[in-house]
Amino acid sequence: MKILKRILLGLVVVIVLVVALFLVCVGPWPVYTPSNFTEAEYYKTAVAAIRDNAAQSALEDAPRQLKAGWAVRIMTPNVGVPMGGYGARPDGKKSKGVRDELKARAIAFSDGVDTVVVLGADMLIIPPNIAAMTVEQVAAKTPLTSNDIYFSATHTHCGPGAFAPGLASKISGGAYDPAVPQFLSMTFADAIVEAYNAMKPAQMASGVIDAEAYIRNRTRQAPVDNNLNYMVVEQEGGRRCYVVRWSAHPTIFGTRMMEFSAEFPGEMMRYVEEQTGANAMYLGGGLGSMSPRAADAPTDSEKVAQYGRTLGQLLLENTAQLEFMNYTEVASVRVPVGVPAPQARPLSPKWRLSPVASRILGVPPEGWIQGARVGNTILIGMPFDTSGELTREWREQAAREGWDLWVTSFAGAYLGYLSPDKYYYEVDDKGHLDYETGLMSWLGPQSEAYFATLMKEIIDNFGEPFQTAQAQPAAAAAPGDAVPAAAPAL
């Protein structure tokens, strides 16, 4: 009888320990009540970092001669490397072939004093380990620092996986392989260094296309980020580069696609390059909740090609007549920022995973935010799948202040989805959270407000937008800088 009691007592102790360990490592824990983030130390530190970082740019009242250069590198890994983008892919997500080449594209902008290089890569995200390795390699070959490199991804779900350690990365991109970030960072650095060294006097035109017919809100009946933003940069001598920002998710290919592909962003860039002889690059915008509204086609591959060509045609139709300027103001910011406590809620709006679970999953304890000013265009990079509803609202606010705002995602880190705060507690008629605001909103209910405040801090530290009439005309470029002639219509 005593032996039986000891066995039962031992079982109870084991069960209690297992339950306690489960609660500590997994949860559920009750959701926390948000406090005023502006009083938090991480907010004050982030604001100070932004101000110190922005002060490194020499903003002046008079714009200066634009210089620009660009470069492209193939970044397709070996067949067999896992693919990044869908957790449900079979066979360890190992790629079976190459539909079309993946590319890393970089464009450098300078006003003769400050320089920023924008990178657009055909992959799911830019994880922090690859960003850090890229910065280190670029710094060894140029004067550029982390502050001068702006990271962005097309967000294709058919790009390289195996890019970072941690369970979350393994779920989305397969088992970590250190050779993959080594290869990708070297490729990115090569493109950035070449773009920097290729800078020449240049002129630039920019604009926006209302492309609402080609995008939808996949989460709710609500607004979309309908702006297809573009820049056309032309070097002395006539060489051109088209830079495009668009917010639809490149998810026409599904989980059964096992070949590397740049998806519709790659098709769009290829079409533009074939039609113009120029270079082109694509930046993923506010992709949260945004899906492509693509026409039907017999196969997914044809659907991808058709959608990409349609966007390319739309771009070229709207850039047939351009007003170029060869003067600019360049500034940049890129800083790590602390974040609220993690609060992923996969099962219930009232319960969250434990902080230990977040560490096990590999959720980073901080993010990055970045900004780049080129003339009156401001790029803001967020460490999320940023909601297209937010990016639309933000650029409308910025336009009232004279700025052309491009918000992009995947700023050298990934912290899940950034959804509007107003939806944080929203549930369906069964009391369930949706995927984006439940499982994938990894931070707390004030995430939008916090990052919107940081974005505004960056913009406010980029000086004032200049009026065309106040800027120096093309004929008044600095001595020794050749002034490109007005570009002919395409």
HUSULBEL-V927702 format. One record per residue. N is the residue number from 1. SS is DSSP state (hx for helix, st for strand, lp for the rest). PHI is phi in whole degrees, 0 to 359 (999 if undefined). OMEGA is omega as a letter, one per 40 degrees, with the letter a starting at -180 (none if undefined). Layout:
N/SS/PHI/OMEGA  N/SS/PHI/OMEGA
This chain:
1/lp/999/i  2/hx/297/i  3/hx/296/i  4/hx/298/i  5/hx/296/i  6/hx/294/i  7/hx/296/a  8/hx/296/i  9/hx/296/i  10/hx/298/i  11/hx/297/i  12/hx/297/i  13/hx/298/i  14/hx/298/a  15/hx/297/i  16/hx/297/i  17/hx/295/i  18/hx/296/i  19/hx/297/a  20/hx/297/i  21/hx/297/i  22/hx/296/a  23/hx/295/i  24/hx/290/a  25/hx/271/a  26/lp/238/a  27/st/117/e  28/st/278/i  29/st/246/i  30/st/294/i  31/lp/295/a  32/lp/269/i  33/lp/273/a  34/lp/292/i  35/lp/254/a  36/lp/289/a  37/hx/296/a  38/hx/292/i  39/hx/264/a  40/lp/282/a  41/hx/295/a  42/hx/295/i  43/hx/291/a  44/hx/298/i  45/hx/295/a  46/hx/296/i  47/hx/297/i  48/hx/298/i  49/hx/295/i  50/hx/297/a  51/hx/295/i  52/hx/295/a  53/hx/292/a  54/hx/295/a  55/lp/294/i  56/lp/285/i  57/lp/271/a  58/lp/267/i  59/lp/285/i  60/lp/228/a  61/lp/291/a  62/lp/263/i  63/lp/292/a  64/st/237/a  65/st/303/i  66/lp/284/i  67/st/234/a  68/st/211/i  69/st/205/a  70/st/212/a  71/st/201/a  72/st/226/i  73/st/227/i  74/st/288/a  75/lp/235/i  76/lp/289/i  77/lp/281/i  78/lp/295/i  79/lp/299/a  80/lp/110/i  81/lp/295/a  82/st/301/i  83/st/260/a  84/st/258/i  85/lp/146/a  86/lp/230/i  87/lp/291/a  88/lp/271/i  89/lp/297/a  90/lp/277/i  91/hx/54/i  92/hx/65/i  93/hx/66/a  94/st/292/a  95/lp/294/a  96/lp/248/a  97/st/176/a  98/st/230/i  99/lp/283/i  100/lp/208/a  101/lp/292/i  102/lp/273/a  103/st/225/i  104/st/254/a  105/st/237/a  106/st/229/i  107/st/227/a  108/st/255/i  109/st/236/i  110/st/215/i  111/lp/253/a  112/lp/91/i  113/lp/240/a  114/lp/249/a  115/st/225/i  116/st/224/i  117/st/244/i  118/st/260/i  119/st/251/i  120/st/238/a  121/st/241/i  122/lp/279/i  123/lp/207/a  124/lp/296/i  125/lp/216/i  126/lp/251/a  127/lp/287/a  128/hx/297/a  129/hx/294/i  130/hx/289/i  131/hx/299/a  132/hx/296/i  133/hx/295/i  134/hx/296/i  135/hx/302/a  136/hx/298/a  137/hx/289/i  138/hx/294/a  139/hx/297/i  140/lp/285/a  141/lp/240/a  142/lp/216/i  143/lp/282/a  144/lp/293/i  145/lp/241/i  146/hx/304/a  147/hx/299/a  148/hx/261/a  149/st/243/a  150/st/251/a  151/st/265/i  152/st/207/i  153/st/230/i  154/lp/286/a  155/lp/73/i  156/lp/301/i  157/lp/268/i  158/lp/235/i  159/st/259/a  160/st/289/i  161/lp/255/i  162/lp/56/a  163/lp/268/a  164/lp/203/i  165/lp/287/i  166/lp/108/a  167/hx/294/a  168/hx/298/i  169/hx/294/i  170/hx/294/i  171/hx/297/a  172/hx/269/a  173/hx/223/i  174/lp/83/a  175/lp/297/a  176/lp/295/i  177/lp/229/a  178/hx/304/i  179/hx/292/a  180/hx/291/i  181/hx/298/i  182/hx/296/i  183/hx/294/a  184/hx/293/a  185/hx/296/i  186/hx/295/i  187/hx/295/i  188/hx/298/a  189/hx/297/i  190/hx/300/a  191/hx/295/a  192/hx/295/a  193/hx/296/i  194/hx/295/i  195/hx/300/i  196/hx/299/a  197/hx/287/a  198/lp/269/a  199/lp/295/i  200/st/220/i  201/st/307/a  202/st/211/i  203/st/226/a  204/st/218/i  205/st/234/i  206/st/219/a  207/st/188/a  208/st/217/i  209/st/238/i  210/st/281/a  211/lp/244/a  212/hx/298/i  213/hx/292/a  214/hx/245/a  215/st/213/i  216/st/220/i  217/st/269/a  218/lp/278/a  219/lp/258/a  220/lp/200/i  221/lp/282/a  222/lp/202/a  223/lp/298/i  224/lp/239/i  225/lp/275/a  226/lp/272/a  227/st/277/i  228/st/262/a  229/st/273/i  230/st/213/i  231/st/233/i  232/st/240/a  233/st/250/a  234/st/235/i  235/st/283/i  236/lp/308/a  237/lp/104/i  238/lp/101/i  239/lp/292/a  240/st/237/i  241/st/222/i  242/st/260/i  243/st/243/a  244/st/234/i  245/st/236/a  246/st/212/a  247/lp/250/i  248/lp/283/i  249/st/296/i  250/lp/281/a  251/lp/232/i  252/lp/291/i  253/lp/286/a  254/lp/257/a  255/lp/293/a  256/lp/280/i  257/lp/284/a  258/lp/240/i  259/st/245/i  260/st/298/i  261/lp/201/i  262/lp/278/i  263/hx/57/a  264/hx/294/i  265/hx/301/i  266/hx/294/i  267/hx/296/i  268/hx/297/a  269/hx/296/a  270/hx/297/i  271/hx/298/a  272/hx/299/a  273/hx/294/i  274/hx/293/a  275/hx/280/a  276/hx/243/a  277/lp/75/a  278/lp/267/i  279/st/264/i  280/st/211/i  281/st/217/a  282/st/232/i  283/st/241/i  284/st/286/a  285/lp/270/i  286/lp/270/a  287/lp/275/i  288/st/302/i  289/lp/71/a  290/st/258/i  291/st/235/i  292/st/288/i  293/lp/257/a  294/lp/257/i  295/lp/288/i  296/lp/293/i  297/lp/207/a  298/lp/301/a  299/lp/227/i  300/hx/297/a  301/hx/298/i  302/hx/292/i  303/hx/296/i  304/hx/299/a  305/hx/297/a  306/hx/293/a  307/hx/294/i  308/hx/298/i  309/hx/295/i  310/hx/298/i  311/hx/295/i  312/hx/297/i  313/hx/297/i  314/hx/299/i  315/hx/298/a  316/hx/291/i  317/hx/297/a  318/hx/267/i  319/lp/242/i  320/lp/290/i  321/lp/238/a  322/lp/231/i  323/lp/252/a  324/lp/270/i  325/st/232/i  326/lp/251/i  327/st/242/a  328/st/198/i  329/lp/228/a  330/st/240/i  331/st/208/a  332/st/208/i  333/st/216/i  334/st/208/a  335/st/222/i  336/st/284/a  337/st/225/i  338/st/291/a  339/lp/225/i  340/lp/297/i  341/lp/299/a  342/lp/296/a  343/lp/209/i  344/lp/290/a  345/lp/233/a  346/lp/287/a  347/lp/243/a  348/st/209/i  349/lp/292/a  350/lp/261/a  351/st/229/a  352/st/233/i  353/st/291/a  354/lp/287/i  355/hx/301/i  356/hx/296/i  357/hx/300/i  358/hx/297/i  359/hx/292/i  360/hx/297/i  361/hx/289/i  362/lp/90/i  363/lp/291/a  364/lp/293/a  365/lp/281/i  366/st/211/i  367/st/238/i  368/st/233/i  369/st/231/a  370/st/221/i  371/st/212/i  372/st/218/i  373/st/253/i  374/st/230/a  375/lp/66/i  376/lp/263/i  377/st/265/i  378/st/240/i  379/st/259/i  380/st/237/a  381/st/257/i  382/st/252/a  383/lp/271/a  384/lp/216/i  385/st/282/a  386/st/277/a  387/st/302/i  388/hx/294/i  389/hx/295/i  390/hx/290/a  391/hx/296/i  392/hx/294/a  393/hx/298/a  394/hx/294/a  395/hx/288/i  396/hx/293/i  397/hx/295/a  398/hx/295/a  399/hx/298/i  400/lp/292/i  401/lp/260/i  402/lp/96/a  403/lp/256/i  404/st/260/a  405/st/263/i  406/st/247/i  407/st/262/i  408/st/241/a  409/st/245/i  410/lp/68/a  411/lp/277/i  412/lp/74/i  413/lp/192/i  414/lp/217/a  415/lp/235/i  416/st/85/a  417/st/258/i  418/st/251/a  419/lp/256/i  420/lp/302/i  421/hx/304/a  422/hx/295/i  423/hx/263/a  424/lp/302/a  425/lp/258/a  426/lp/289/i  427/lp/230/i  428/lp/277/a  429/lp/291/i  430/lp/258/i  431/lp/80/a  432/lp/259/i  433/lp/281/i  434/lp/278/a  435/lp/301/a  436/lp/286/a  437/lp/271/i  438/lp/261/a  439/lp/295/a  440/lp/261/i  441/st/272/a  442/lp/283/a  443/lp/254/a  444/lp/280/a  445/lp/286/i  446/lp/248/a  447/hx/298/i  448/hx/301/a  449/hx/299/a  450/hx/297/a  451/hx/287/i  452/hx/295/i  453/hx/293/i  454/hx/295/i  455/hx/300/i  456/hx/297/i  457/hx/296/i  458/hx/297/a  459/hx/300/a  460/hx/295/i  461/lp/267/i  462/lp/261/i  463/lp/80/a  464/lp/249/i  465/lp/294/i  466/lp/262/i  467/lp/273/a  468/hx/304/a  469/hx/293/a  470/hx/271/a  471/lp/278/i  472/lp/288/i  473/lp/291/a  474/hx/302/a  475/hx/291/a  476/hx/257/i  477/lp/296/a  478/lp/299/i  479/lp/304/i  480/lp/89/i  481/lp/265/i  482/lp/292/a  483/lp/255/i  484/lp/297/i  485/lp/289/i  486/lp/302/a  487/lp/286/i  488/lp/288/i  489/lp/293/i  490/lp/290/none
